[in-house]
Amino acid sequence: MNGDPIIFGLTIAEFEDYSLKILLSALILYMLFIIGNLARQSKAGRYGTIWLFVALGLGFVGFVAKSFIQKFMGIE
């Protein structure tokens, strides 16, 4: 431990890593709910809903892909 501050039994770096992954994932799920709600309220139809999720949800793919790439390359 070397005198590192501990939060909930974790070092600060571990706590930040876990909270980033958990809270950002929760934010992504909430934003997907918002996109679905927007599609339903605007009566976008099937193809409109698909395009809403593709266009607005494309940024999430980068966040998820980054995690997989880091694990695959052993960077983490």
Secondary structure as the mmCIF struct_conf table of DSSP 4:
data_model
#
loop_
_struct_conf.conf_type_id
_struct_conf.id
_struct_conf.beg_label_comp_id
_struct_conf.beg_label_asym_id
_struct_conf.beg_label_seq_id
_struct_conf.end_label_comp_id
_struct_conf.end_label_asym_id
_struct_conf.end_label_seq_id
TURN_TY1_P TURN_TY1_P1 ASN A 2 GLY A 3
STRN STRN1 ILE A 6 ILE A 7
TURN_TY1_P TURN_TY1_P2 PHE A 8 GLY A 9
STRN STRN2 LEU A 10 THR A 11
HELX_RH_AL_P HELX_RH_AL_P1 ILE A 12 GLN A 41
TURN_TY1_P TURN_TY1_P3 SER A 42 LYS A 43
HELX_RH_AL_P HELX_RH_AL_P2 GLY A 45 MET A 73
TURN_TY1_P TURN_TY1_P4 GLY A 74 GLY A 74
#
